[in-house]
């Protein structure tokens, strides 16, 4: 079978309707949403374009399924998650191709995401069996304290386009484990991966109404009314800080429990005692994973003056050698950005920096032709007032700026409203501990360029979000604590 035929088959196989109460159904007004291939700018297929009426039906389904699902034995919930983990592995090739077609990342990266996504299902298959409480003697000895953890109830989930499967399982996994039902709204650019995931979970025995999927061109128009509905008890969102602020405001009326994984502006600190070659390897992972379209992407490189030139040259050599092209092609390492708006933003930030004196050691331009490609770019001599030091780039651009001291490096790293992740390269143990303690961030990659781990708490401080996903902390976000005072 030719690649084109396989692409068509993989896309055709995915449901294109809304999933409500276990039934695949068309949007109530019959509208369709076109899904674009960012490597060509052409339409891949169409899916149902859900309406506010469809959203209310989805929440009704979740609400009606909640009581029975919460009473389901932990073993059953665990077994569903374990089966889904195994099925994602079995279908990894097709799921990866589907993701590449709708999102643009290379097949190798898409397959890596499927592996990462499946790990959340495996992790929470275990966590479903570890939900606990406690019983103790009251301080005065005359009574007892009984504490239990119970599912919070129907959850609203809004997932992003950059990791369309992993950001789904990172939210859905703990909700299933805790006994919560859901309404999930995937990003309008990448709904196919979520629809495929929902189909797999249904095949694995997830009861009707536990997971409801609403594809729509309007997130605010469909999810907005649900946020104001008293039947919803939690909102989980991954996306920009700007949108996150708005959702937090909307959630105040119902006092929803929130999980907000928002924007980042990750600093990558390299000290003079660091292994520069290792730092370049880590930088390639932290910067070029997902073409830089990741909230964990290294946004700015603060490098000790003594080694800044060497690091920038080596990084430019590596990034300049990367092959740019459609993610399905052999040898391609850099796919397109998600759409023309995102590419225009990246280009604007680079033009601003070079206009203020920065030098492009490699790249610095759009790639001519179809699709939304931008050259891997390394900038040196970046001025303090360059916008890309303050704004999230979300593209394959690495600005390098020197520093003279440890204190200056830490101050520069913390000079942002964001605090999701930082990266530190040093071979000095004492310095490593000092810097890690002083960085205002939720996560740190110490001498490594990757922090994502299903068994670890993912999240940030300051305006990078509220709450944690992954690890044992992740399931706590879907549980309420109930205390019973026992009179003996």
C-alpha beads as a LAMMPS data file, in Angstrom:
LAMMPS data file: protein, C-alpha beads

488 atoms
487 bonds

1 atom types
1 bond types

-500.0 500.0 xlo xhi
-500.0 500.0 ylo yhi
-500.0 500.0 zlo zhi

Masses

1 110.0

Atoms # bond

1 1 1 0.000 0.000 0.000
2 1 1 1.360 3.437 -0.926
3 1 1 1.884 6.053 1.785
4 1 1 -0.883 8.223 0.337
5 1 1 -3.313 5.299 0.441
6 1 1 -2.345 4.457 4.015
7 1 1 -2.777 8.090 5.064
8 1 1 -6.245 8.121 3.561
9 1 1 -7.155 4.816 5.215
10 1 1 -5.968 5.958 8.665
11 1 1 -7.956 9.190 8.448
12 1 1 -11.081 7.453 7.106
13 1 1 -11.063 4.933 9.936
14 1 1 -11.451 7.554 12.693
15 1 1 -14.972 8.525 13.835
16 1 1 -15.899 12.036 12.680
17 1 1 -18.922 12.554 14.926
18 1 1 -19.505 13.695 18.486
19 1 1 -19.377 11.067 21.231
20 1 1 -22.275 11.627 23.640
21 1 1 -23.629 9.014 26.073
22 1 1 -21.741 6.284 24.229
23 1 1 -23.252 7.151 20.849
24 1 1 -21.511 8.658 17.835
25 1 1 -23.825 11.365 16.526
26 1 1 -23.782 14.324 14.148
27 1 1 -23.805 17.887 15.412
28 1 1 -27.324 19.089 16.128
29 1 1 -27.185 21.657 13.324
30 1 1 -25.315 19.373 10.950
31 1 1 -22.329 21.702 10.598
32 1 1 -18.834 20.419 9.782
33 1 1 -15.344 21.541 10.820
34 1 1 -12.535 21.171 8.270
35 1 1 -9.243 19.718 9.540
36 1 1 -6.108 20.979 7.805
37 1 1 -2.775 19.300 7.117
38 1 1 -0.273 22.002 8.201
39 1 1 2.423 20.624 5.908
40 1 1 0.321 21.343 2.813
41 1 1 -2.396 23.748 3.926
42 1 1 -4.968 21.367 2.413
43 1 1 -8.010 19.819 4.089
44 1 1 -7.603 16.290 5.447
45 1 1 -11.221 15.648 6.364
46 1 1 -14.190 17.113 8.203
47 1 1 -15.588 16.414 11.668
48 1 1 -18.804 17.415 13.411
49 1 1 -18.891 21.051 14.507
50 1 1 -20.658 20.850 17.851
51 1 1 -23.031 23.488 19.204
52 1 1 -23.971 24.713 22.695
53 1 1 -26.957 22.345 22.543
54 1 1 -24.599 19.430 21.875
55 1 1 -22.422 20.564 24.776
56 1 1 -25.361 20.537 27.171
57 1 1 -26.284 17.024 26.024
58 1 1 -22.711 15.902 26.662
59 1 1 -22.748 17.316 30.199
60 1 1 -26.135 15.703 30.816
61 1 1 -24.659 12.371 29.785
62 1 1 -21.679 12.856 32.105
63 1 1 -23.934 13.922 34.980
64 1 1 -26.250 10.937 34.544
65 1 1 -23.337 8.481 34.399
66 1 1 -21.494 9.938 37.404
67 1 1 -23.156 8.097 40.298
68 1 1 -22.798 4.630 38.810
69 1 1 -19.262 5.287 37.575
70 1 1 -18.141 6.556 40.983
71 1 1 -19.406 3.302 42.522
72 1 1 -17.491 1.158 40.013
73 1 1 -14.832 -1.000 41.747
74 1 1 -11.266 0.328 41.509
75 1 1 -10.200 -2.960 39.947
76 1 1 -12.569 -2.353 37.038
77 1 1 -11.342 1.176 36.461
78 1 1 -7.742 -0.038 36.639
79 1 1 -8.368 -2.850 34.149
80 1 1 -9.900 -0.448 31.594
81 1 1 -6.862 1.814 31.826
82 1 1 -4.450 -1.104 31.541
83 1 1 -6.232 -2.416 28.441
84 1 1 -6.137 1.042 26.884
85 1 1 -2.407 1.283 27.624
86 1 1 -1.834 -1.959 25.776
87 1 1 -4.073 -0.994 22.848
88 1 1 -2.269 2.313 22.303
89 1 1 0.939 0.330 21.991
90 1 1 -0.620 -2.079 19.518
91 1 1 -1.942 0.767 17.345
92 1 1 1.005 3.115 17.771
93 1 1 1.929 3.243 14.073
94 1 1 -1.546 4.270 12.914
95 1 1 -2.080 6.692 15.792
96 1 1 1.289 8.311 15.104
97 1 1 0.517 8.745 11.416
98 1 1 -2.847 10.275 12.254
99 1 1 -1.185 12.744 14.614
100 1 1 1.452 13.708 12.075
101 1 1 -1.191 14.380 9.452
102 1 1 -3.285 16.723 11.593
103 1 1 -0.547 18.317 13.709
104 1 1 2.593 18.214 11.569
105 1 1 5.260 16.734 13.845
106 1 1 7.487 14.012 12.436
107 1 1 6.423 10.382 12.590
108 1 1 9.226 9.629 15.052
109 1 1 8.024 12.363 17.385
110 1 1 4.397 11.311 17.011
111 1 1 5.267 7.743 17.883
112 1 1 7.195 9.022 20.890
113 1 1 4.110 10.923 21.976
114 1 1 1.934 7.825 21.726
115 1 1 4.391 6.027 24.011
116 1 1 4.357 8.966 26.433
117 1 1 0.554 9.203 26.280
118 1 1 0.132 5.520 27.005
119 1 1 2.309 5.824 30.119
120 1 1 -0.339 8.003 31.765
121 1 1 -2.846 5.206 31.276
122 1 1 -0.466 2.664 32.798
123 1 1 0.438 4.954 35.706
124 1 1 -3.171 5.720 36.576
125 1 1 -4.165 2.085 36.225
126 1 1 -2.022 1.681 39.328
127 1 1 -3.179 4.878 41.024
128 1 1 -6.803 3.724 40.781
129 1 1 -5.884 1.041 43.345
130 1 1 -4.004 3.420 45.646
131 1 1 -6.731 5.935 46.519
132 1 1 -6.708 6.010 50.304
133 1 1 -7.880 7.834 53.398
134 1 1 -7.146 7.347 57.072
135 1 1 -8.595 6.643 60.513
136 1 1 -7.084 7.925 63.723
137 1 1 -7.803 8.641 67.369
138 1 1 -8.865 12.236 67.982
139 1 1 -6.517 14.331 70.049
140 1 1 -8.754 14.275 73.111
141 1 1 -9.122 10.504 72.906
142 1 1 -12.908 10.580 73.030
143 1 1 -13.611 10.294 69.331
144 1 1 -12.174 9.209 66.028
145 1 1 -11.246 10.999 62.805
146 1 1 -12.247 9.280 59.559
147 1 1 -10.991 10.770 56.268
148 1 1 -12.016 9.494 52.839
149 1 1 -11.282 10.521 49.219
150 1 1 -14.154 10.605 46.740
151 1 1 -14.443 11.562 43.047
152 1 1 -15.144 15.247 42.542
153 1 1 -17.774 14.633 39.847
154 1 1 -18.268 15.615 36.200
155 1 1 -15.171 17.282 34.741
156 1 1 -14.737 19.645 31.811
157 1 1 -11.502 19.243 29.851
158 1 1 -10.059 21.463 27.142
159 1 1 -6.980 20.000 25.454
160 1 1 -4.409 21.685 23.165
161 1 1 -3.258 20.960 19.642
162 1 1 0.460 20.519 20.283
163 1 1 0.265 17.171 22.141
164 1 1 -3.220 15.993 21.130
165 1 1 -3.017 12.477 22.591
166 1 1 -0.729 12.919 25.594
167 1 1 -2.595 15.929 26.920
168 1 1 -5.732 13.836 26.608
169 1 1 -4.462 10.844 28.561
170 1 1 -2.815 13.115 31.156
171 1 1 -6.299 14.397 32.031
172 1 1 -8.513 11.423 31.179
173 1 1 -6.303 8.841 32.932
174 1 1 -6.608 10.261 36.453
175 1 1 -10.288 11.114 35.963
176 1 1 -11.068 7.493 35.081
177 1 1 -8.937 6.247 37.972
178 1 1 -10.698 8.574 40.431
179 1 1 -14.194 7.728 39.207
180 1 1 -15.052 10.986 37.448
181 1 1 -17.034 11.429 34.239
182 1 1 -15.936 13.906 31.562
183 1 1 -16.760 16.219 28.697
184 1 1 -13.640 16.727 26.569
185 1 1 -13.243 19.508 24.015
186 1 1 -10.128 18.887 21.862
187 1 1 -8.447 21.726 19.977
188 1 1 -10.184 22.526 16.698
189 1 1 -6.921 21.915 14.777
190 1 1 -6.363 18.369 16.077
191 1 1 -9.593 16.550 17.003
192 1 1 -8.798 13.286 15.200
193 1 1 -6.320 12.036 17.802
194 1 1 -8.849 12.565 20.603
195 1 1 -11.624 10.842 18.639
196 1 1 -9.326 7.856 18.059
197 1 1 -8.450 7.753 21.772
198 1 1 -12.116 7.870 22.764
199 1 1 -12.882 4.977 20.430
200 1 1 -10.102 2.923 22.015
201 1 1 -11.361 3.586 25.547
202 1 1 -14.860 2.533 24.510
203 1 1 -13.448 -0.696 23.066
204 1 1 -11.678 -1.282 26.383
205 1 1 -14.973 -1.233 28.262
206 1 1 -15.369 2.360 29.416
207 1 1 -19.122 2.697 30.119
208 1 1 -21.344 4.976 28.065
209 1 1 -21.405 8.567 29.242
210 1 1 -18.152 8.443 31.213
211 1 1 -16.182 10.071 28.398
212 1 1 -18.005 12.460 26.059
213 1 1 -16.110 14.186 23.235
214 1 1 -17.249 17.455 21.748
215 1 1 -15.472 18.652 18.607
216 1 1 -16.229 22.261 17.742
217 1 1 -14.834 25.336 16.032
218 1 1 -15.838 27.425 19.068
219 1 1 -14.400 26.490 22.429
220 1 1 -15.940 29.467 24.185
221 1 1 -19.338 28.995 22.592
222 1 1 -19.624 25.360 23.616
223 1 1 -17.668 25.098 26.869
224 1 1 -18.600 28.525 28.204
225 1 1 -22.181 27.518 29.082
226 1 1 -20.926 24.304 30.710
227 1 1 -18.525 26.216 32.961
228 1 1 -21.559 28.111 34.267
229 1 1 -23.602 24.916 34.733
230 1 1 -23.837 23.734 38.377
231 1 1 -23.599 20.093 37.289
232 1 1 -19.908 20.579 36.386
233 1 1 -17.474 20.330 39.279
234 1 1 -14.029 20.708 37.733
235 1 1 -12.299 22.360 34.777
236 1 1 -8.954 21.217 33.398
237 1 1 -7.320 23.334 30.694
238 1 1 -4.005 23.273 28.873
239 1 1 -3.243 26.319 26.754
240 1 1 -2.210 29.948 26.850
241 1 1 -2.121 32.052 29.995
242 1 1 -4.359 34.633 28.328
243 1 1 -7.149 32.110 27.770
244 1 1 -6.479 30.528 31.152
245 1 1 -7.095 33.832 32.952
246 1 1 -10.454 34.153 31.209
247 1 1 -11.451 30.597 32.140
248 1 1 -10.484 31.167 35.771
249 1 1 -12.748 34.203 35.849
250 1 1 -15.623 32.260 34.281
251 1 1 -15.130 29.416 36.765
252 1 1 -15.496 31.679 39.777
253 1 1 -19.300 31.693 39.556
254 1 1 -19.533 27.948 40.224
255 1 1 -16.300 27.834 42.289
256 1 1 -15.033 25.018 40.085
257 1 1 -11.954 23.110 41.068
258 1 1 -9.272 24.071 38.545
259 1 1 -6.261 22.512 36.875
260 1 1 -4.575 25.097 34.653
261 1 1 -1.439 24.223 32.695
262 1 1 -0.654 27.532 31.043
263 1 1 2.132 29.329 29.184
264 1 1 5.851 29.114 29.712
265 1 1 9.038 31.043 29.007
266 1 1 11.618 28.441 29.926
267 1 1 15.165 29.637 30.630
268 1 1 18.056 27.291 29.800
269 1 1 21.072 28.135 31.981
270 1 1 24.564 26.951 31.042
271 1 1 27.448 27.689 33.414
272 1 1 31.131 27.815 32.487
273 1 1 31.864 24.474 34.196
274 1 1 29.174 22.621 32.215
275 1 1 29.877 19.964 29.610
276 1 1 29.113 22.073 26.523
277 1 1 28.555 19.128 24.206
278 1 1 26.085 17.648 26.686
279 1 1 24.408 21.039 26.984
280 1 1 23.998 21.190 23.204
281 1 1 22.404 17.739 23.215
282 1 1 20.035 18.800 25.979
283 1 1 19.278 22.046 24.163
284 1 1 18.322 20.161 21.012
285 1 1 15.767 18.177 23.010
286 1 1 14.457 21.113 25.037
287 1 1 14.257 23.459 22.053
288 1 1 13.400 21.301 19.054
289 1 1 10.970 18.825 20.581
290 1 1 7.703 19.337 18.714
291 1 1 9.365 22.046 16.521
292 1 1 9.529 24.227 19.630
293 1 1 5.736 24.186 19.943
294 1 1 5.714 23.062 23.565
295 1 1 5.125 24.922 26.803
296 1 1 8.275 23.191 28.110
297 1 1 10.346 24.375 25.142
298 1 1 13.555 26.222 26.045
299 1 1 12.626 29.782 25.165
300 1 1 15.888 31.584 25.935
301 1 1 19.442 30.400 26.498
302 1 1 21.388 32.203 29.221
303 1 1 25.010 31.115 28.809
304 1 1 28.128 32.079 30.769
305 1 1 30.119 34.643 28.798
306 1 1 33.174 32.380 28.723
307 1 1 31.364 29.646 26.761
308 1 1 28.482 31.520 25.090
309 1 1 30.191 31.752 21.701
310 1 1 31.171 28.086 21.659
311 1 1 27.685 26.977 22.663
312 1 1 25.943 29.189 20.090
313 1 1 28.170 27.974 17.263
314 1 1 27.707 24.302 18.130
315 1 1 23.964 24.713 18.525
316 1 1 23.737 26.562 15.195
317 1 1 25.671 23.778 13.494
318 1 1 23.301 21.132 14.844
319 1 1 20.096 23.045 14.125
320 1 1 21.252 24.136 10.682
321 1 1 21.809 20.502 9.695
322 1 1 18.232 19.459 10.484
323 1 1 16.085 18.440 7.541
324 1 1 12.845 20.415 7.206
325 1 1 9.825 18.881 5.508
326 1 1 6.575 16.970 5.762
327 1 1 6.591 14.778 8.853
328 1 1 5.821 11.614 6.894
329 1 1 8.964 11.901 4.734
330 1 1 12.101 9.876 5.486
331 1 1 14.838 11.740 7.319
332 1 1 12.728 14.791 8.156
333 1 1 13.480 16.183 11.627
334 1 1 11.526 19.462 11.537
335 1 1 7.901 19.605 10.487
336 1 1 5.651 22.625 9.952
337 1 1 4.214 24.958 12.550
338 1 1 0.535 24.424 13.259
339 1 1 -0.809 27.268 11.089
340 1 1 0.099 30.491 9.327
341 1 1 -0.787 32.640 12.334
342 1 1 1.747 30.809 14.489
343 1 1 4.416 31.073 11.808
344 1 1 3.726 34.798 11.460
345 1 1 4.183 35.243 15.215
346 1 1 7.530 33.431 15.133
347 1 1 8.690 35.515 12.177
348 1 1 7.640 38.735 13.927
349 1 1 9.644 37.839 17.050
350 1 1 12.750 37.008 15.019
351 1 1 12.448 40.201 12.960
352 1 1 12.081 42.218 16.154
353 1 1 15.235 40.658 17.634
354 1 1 17.367 41.110 14.506
355 1 1 16.053 44.648 14.152
356 1 1 17.424 45.310 17.640
357 1 1 20.882 43.985 16.834
358 1 1 20.680 40.194 17.096
359 1 1 22.572 38.074 14.569
360 1 1 21.042 34.982 12.970
361 1 1 23.816 32.378 13.065
362 1 1 21.535 30.068 11.129
363 1 1 17.983 30.294 9.785
364 1 1 15.813 33.306 10.433
365 1 1 13.318 32.967 7.583
366 1 1 10.105 31.308 6.479
367 1 1 10.510 28.354 4.139
368 1 1 9.044 29.031 0.703
369 1 1 6.326 26.767 -0.669
370 1 1 3.281 24.994 0.685
371 1 1 2.764 24.456 4.387
372 1 1 3.753 26.489 7.428
373 1 1 7.476 25.842 7.706
374 1 1 10.075 28.030 9.428
375 1 1 13.830 27.503 9.415
376 1 1 15.532 26.298 12.616
377 1 1 17.102 29.501 13.911
378 1 1 19.852 30.446 16.388
379 1 1 20.266 34.094 17.361
380 1 1 23.288 35.598 19.115
381 1 1 23.922 39.097 20.516
382 1 1 20.297 39.334 21.606
383 1 1 19.475 42.664 23.243
384 1 1 17.702 42.948 26.591
385 1 1 14.649 44.559 24.994
386 1 1 14.059 41.859 22.369
387 1 1 10.477 40.665 22.642
388 1 1 11.370 36.970 22.364
389 1 1 13.095 37.131 25.757
390 1 1 9.717 38.028 27.313
391 1 1 7.217 36.228 25.072
392 1 1 6.737 32.516 24.447
393 1 1 8.178 31.808 20.980
394 1 1 6.482 28.456 20.267
395 1 1 8.718 27.786 17.291
396 1 1 12.219 26.559 16.279
397 1 1 14.092 29.679 17.423
398 1 1 16.890 29.715 20.013
399 1 1 18.068 33.130 21.300
400 1 1 21.438 33.005 23.102
401 1 1 22.400 35.659 25.650
402 1 1 25.497 35.779 27.859
403 1 1 25.776 36.361 31.598
404 1 1 28.659 37.297 33.891
405 1 1 27.713 35.696 37.221
406 1 1 25.473 33.119 38.870
407 1 1 23.336 35.813 40.472
408 1 1 22.871 37.529 37.112
409 1 1 21.858 34.231 35.499
410 1 1 19.262 33.440 38.155
411 1 1 17.873 36.983 38.067
412 1 1 17.535 36.820 34.280
413 1 1 15.859 33.401 34.466
414 1 1 13.326 34.653 37.024
415 1 1 12.593 37.882 35.141
416 1 1 9.285 36.643 33.718
417 1 1 5.658 36.323 34.735
418 1 1 5.899 32.618 33.905
419 1 1 7.360 29.775 35.938
420 1 1 6.717 26.419 34.307
421 1 1 10.126 24.837 33.716
422 1 1 13.811 25.751 33.723
423 1 1 16.908 23.896 32.569
424 1 1 20.290 24.038 34.304
425 1 1 23.633 22.706 33.087
426 1 1 26.526 22.645 35.540
427 1 1 28.960 20.084 36.939
428 1 1 29.214 21.900 40.290
429 1 1 26.920 20.126 42.774
430 1 1 26.742 23.037 45.206
431 1 1 25.911 25.467 42.416
432 1 1 23.280 23.079 41.060
433 1 1 21.487 22.945 44.405
434 1 1 21.735 26.717 44.943
435 1 1 20.378 27.523 41.515
436 1 1 17.587 24.932 41.656
437 1 1 16.428 26.323 45.003
438 1 1 16.486 29.915 43.747
439 1 1 14.711 29.428 40.417
440 1 1 11.030 30.434 40.492
441 1 1 9.681 27.486 38.556
442 1 1 7.559 24.375 38.978
443 1 1 9.989 21.978 37.272
444 1 1 13.714 21.847 36.528
445 1 1 15.735 19.746 34.123
446 1 1 19.135 19.417 35.783
447 1 1 21.706 18.416 33.164
448 1 1 18.927 17.059 30.966
449 1 1 16.623 18.584 28.379
450 1 1 13.446 16.629 29.112
451 1 1 11.261 16.794 32.229
452 1 1 8.046 15.098 31.065
453 1 1 7.334 11.937 33.056
454 1 1 3.949 10.320 33.694
455 1 1 4.977 9.465 37.253
456 1 1 6.040 13.011 38.156
457 1 1 3.985 16.146 38.974
458 1 1 3.843 18.423 35.911
459 1 1 2.941 22.069 36.481
460 1 1 4.160 25.566 37.143
461 1 1 4.110 28.570 39.454
462 1 1 3.276 32.236 38.935
463 1 1 1.227 32.680 35.739
464 1 1 2.131 29.254 34.366
465 1 1 -0.800 27.639 36.074
466 1 1 -2.591 26.052 38.995
467 1 1 -2.427 22.417 40.067
468 1 1 -0.385 19.458 38.872
469 1 1 -0.838 16.686 36.299
470 1 1 0.936 13.346 36.475
471 1 1 2.367 11.552 39.487
472 1 1 0.389 10.893 42.641
473 1 1 -0.456 14.598 42.715
474 1 1 -2.351 14.220 39.444
475 1 1 -5.110 11.999 40.797
476 1 1 -5.559 14.241 43.849
477 1 1 -6.835 16.915 41.450
478 1 1 -9.881 14.697 40.779
479 1 1 -10.673 13.793 44.374
480 1 1 -12.497 15.565 47.186
481 1 1 -11.553 15.029 50.825
482 1 1 -14.392 14.173 53.215
483 1 1 -13.899 14.157 56.963
484 1 1 -16.215 12.308 59.366
485 1 1 -16.089 13.104 63.084
486 1 1 -16.861 9.821 64.876
487 1 1 -18.399 9.957 68.346
488 1 1 -17.556 6.836 70.339

Bonds

1 1 1 2
2 1 2 3
3 1 3 4
4 1 4 5
5 1 5 6
6 1 6 7
7 1 7 8
8 1 8 9
9 1 9 10
10 1 10 11
11 1 11 12
12 1 12 13
13 1 13 14
14 1 14 15
15 1 15 16
16 1 16 17
17 1 17 18
18 1 18 19
19 1 19 20
20 1 20 21
21 1 21 22
22 1 22 23
23 1 23 24
24 1 24 25
25 1 25 26
26 1 26 27
27 1 27 28
28 1 28 29
29 1 29 30
30 1 30 31
31 1 31 32
32 1 32 33
33 1 33 34
34 1 34 35
35 1 35 36
36 1 36 37
37 1 37 38
38 1 38 39
39 1 39 40
40 1 40 41
41 1 41 42
42 1 42 43
43 1 43 44
44 1 44 45
45 1 45 46
46 1 46 47
47 1 47 48
48 1 48 49
49 1 49 50
50 1 50 51
51 1 51 52
52 1 52 53
53 1 53 54
54 1 54 55
55 1 55 56
56 1 56 57
57 1 57 58
58 1 58 59
59 1 59 60
60 1 60 61
61 1 61 62
62 1 62 63
63 1 63 64
64 1 64 65
65 1 65 66
66 1 66 67
67 1 67 68
68 1 68 69
69 1 69 70
70 1 70 71
71 1 71 72
72 1 72 73
73 1 73 74
74 1 74 75
75 1 75 76
76 1 76 77
77 1 77 78
78 1 78 79
79 1 79 80
80 1 80 81
81 1 81 82
82 1 82 83
83 1 83 84
84 1 84 85
85 1 85 86
86 1 86 87
87 1 87 88
88 1 88 89
89 1 89 90
90 1 90 91
91 1 91 92
92 1 92 93
93 1 93 94
94 1 94 95
95 1 95 96
96 1 96 97
97 1 97 98
98 1 98 99
99 1 99 100
100 1 100 101
101 1 101 102
102 1 102 103
103 1 103 104
104 1 104 105
105 1 105 106
106 1 106 107
107 1 107 108
108 1 108 109
109 1 109 110
110 1 110 111
111 1 111 112
112 1 112 113
113 1 113 114
114 1 114 115
115 1 115 116
116 1 116 117
117 1 117 118
118 1 118 119
119 1 119 120
120 1 120 121
121 1 121 122
122 1 122 123
123 1 123 124
124 1 124 125
125 1 125 126
126 1 126 127
127 1 127 128
128 1 128 129
129 1 129 130
130 1 130 131
131 1 131 132
132 1 132 133
133 1 133 134
134 1 134 135
135 1 135 136
136 1 136 137
137 1 137 138
138 1 138 139
139 1 139 140
140 1 140 141
141 1 141 142
142 1 142 143
143 1 143 144
144 1 144 145
145 1 145 146
146 1 146 147
147 1 147 148
148 1 148 149
149 1 149 150
150 1 150 151
151 1 151 152
152 1 152 153
153 1 153 154
154 1 154 155
155 1 155 156
156 1 156 157
157 1 157 158
158 1 158 159
159 1 159 160
160 1 160 161
161 1 161 162
162 1 162 163
163 1 163 164
164 1 164 165
165 1 165 166
166 1 166 167
167 1 167 168
168 1 168 169
169 1 169 170
170 1 170 171
171 1 171 172
172 1 172 173
173 1 173 174
174 1 174 175
175 1 175 176
176 1 176 177
177 1 177 178
178 1 178 179
179 1 179 180
180 1 180 181
181 1 181 182
182 1 182 183
183 1 183 184
184 1 184 185
185 1 185 186
186 1 186 187
187 1 187 188
188 1 188 189
189 1 189 190
190 1 190 191
191 1 191 192
192 1 192 193
193 1 193 194
194 1 194 195
195 1 195 196
196 1 196 197
197 1 197 198
198 1 198 199
199 1 199 200
200 1 200 201
201 1 201 202
202 1 202 203
203 1 203 204
204 1 204 205
205 1 205 206
206 1 206 207
207 1 207 208
208 1 208 209
209 1 209 210
210 1 210 211
211 1 211 212
212 1 212 213
213 1 213 214
214 1 214 215
215 1 215 216
216 1 216 217
217 1 217 218
218 1 218 219
219 1 219 220
220 1 220 221
221 1 221 222
222 1 222 223
223 1 223 224
224 1 224 225
225 1 225 226
226 1 226 227
227 1 227 228
228 1 228 229
229 1 229 230
230 1 230 231
231 1 231 232
232 1 232 233
233 1 233 234
234 1 234 235
235 1 235 236
236 1 236 237
237 1 237 238
238 1 238 239
239 1 239 240
240 1 240 241
241 1 241 242
242 1 242 243
243 1 243 244
244 1 244 245
245 1 245 246
246 1 246 247
247 1 247 248
248 1 248 249
249 1 249 250
250 1 250 251
251 1 251 252
252 1 252 253
253 1 253 254
254 1 254 255
255 1 255 256
256 1 256 257
257 1 257 258
258 1 258 259
259 1 259 260
260 1 260 261
261 1 261 262
262 1 262 263
263 1 263 264
264 1 264 265
265 1 265 266
266 1 266 267
267 1 267 268
268 1 268 269
269 1 269 270
270 1 270 271
271 1 271 272
272 1 272 273
273 1 273 274
274 1 274 275
275 1 275 276
276 1 276 277
277 1 277 278
278 1 278 279
279 1 279 280
280 1 280 281
281 1 281 282
282 1 282 283
283 1 283 284
284 1 284 285
285 1 285 286
286 1 286 287
287 1 287 288
288 1 288 289
289 1 289 290
290 1 290 291
291 1 291 292
292 1 292 293
293 1 293 294
294 1 294 295
295 1 295 296
296 1 296 297
297 1 297 298
298 1 298 299
299 1 299 300
300 1 300 301
301 1 301 302
302 1 302 303
303 1 303 304
304 1 304 305
305 1 305 306
306 1 306 307
307 1 307 308
308 1 308 309
309 1 309 310
310 1 310 311
311 1 311 312
312 1 312 313
313 1 313 314
314 1 314 315
315 1 315 316
316 1 316 317
317 1 317 318
318 1 318 319
319 1 319 320
320 1 320 321
321 1 321 322
322 1 322 323
323 1 323 324
324 1 324 325
325 1 325 326
326 1 326 327
327 1 327 328
328 1 328 329
329 1 329 330
330 1 330 331
331 1 331 332
332 1 332 333
333 1 333 334
334 1 334 335
335 1 335 336
336 1 336 337
337 1 337 338
338 1 338 339
339 1 339 340
340 1 340 341
341 1 341 342
342 1 342 343
343 1 343 344
344 1 344 345
345 1 345 346
346 1 346 347
347 1 347 348
348 1 348 349
349 1 349 350
350 1 350 351
351 1 351 352
352 1 352 353
353 1 353 354
354 1 354 355
355 1 355 356
356 1 356 357
357 1 357 358
358 1 358 359
359 1 359 360
360 1 360 361
361 1 361 362
362 1 362 363
363 1 363 364
364 1 364 365
365 1 365 366
366 1 366 367
367 1 367 368
368 1 368 369
369 1 369 370
370 1 370 371
371 1 371 372
372 1 372 373
373 1 373 374
374 1 374 375
375 1 375 376
376 1 376 377
377 1 377 378
378 1 378 379
379 1 379 380
380 1 380 381
381 1 381 382
382 1 382 383
383 1 383 384
384 1 384 385
385 1 385 386
386 1 386 387
387 1 387 388
388 1 388 389
389 1 389 390
390 1 390 391
391 1 391 392
392 1 392 393
393 1 393 394
394 1 394 395
395 1 395 396
396 1 396 397
397 1 397 398
398 1 398 399
399 1 399 400
400 1 400 401
401 1 401 402
402 1 402 403
403 1 403 404
404 1 404 405
405 1 405 406
406 1 406 407
407 1 407 408
408 1 408 409
409 1 409 410
410 1 410 411
411 1 411 412
412 1 412 413
413 1 413 414
414 1 414 415
415 1 415 416
416 1 416 417
417 1 417 418
418 1 418 419
419 1 419 420
420 1 420 421
421 1 421 422
422 1 422 423
423 1 423 424
424 1 424 425
425 1 425 426
426 1 426 427
427 1 427 428
428 1 428 429
429 1 429 430
430 1 430 431
431 1 431 432
432 1 432 433
433 1 433 434
434 1 434 435
435 1 435 436
436 1 436 437
437 1 437 438
438 1 438 439
439 1 439 440
440 1 440 441
441 1 441 442
442 1 442 443
443 1 443 444
444 1 444 445
445 1 445 446
446 1 446 447
447 1 447 448
448 1 448 449
449 1 449 450
450 1 450 451
451 1 451 452
452 1 452 453
453 1 453 454
454 1 454 455
455 1 455 456
456 1 456 457
457 1 457 458
458 1 458 459
459 1 459 460
460 1 460 461
461 1 461 462
462 1 462 463
463 1 463 464
464 1 464 465
465 1 465 466
466 1 466 467
467 1 467 468
468 1 468 469
469 1 469 470
470 1 470 471
471 1 471 472
472 1 472 473
473 1 473 474
474 1 474 475
475 1 475 476
476 1 476 477
477 1 477 478
478 1 478 479
479 1 479 480
480 1 480 481
481 1 481 482
482 1 482 483
483 1 483 484
484 1 484 485
485 1 485 486
486 1 486 487
487 1 487 488
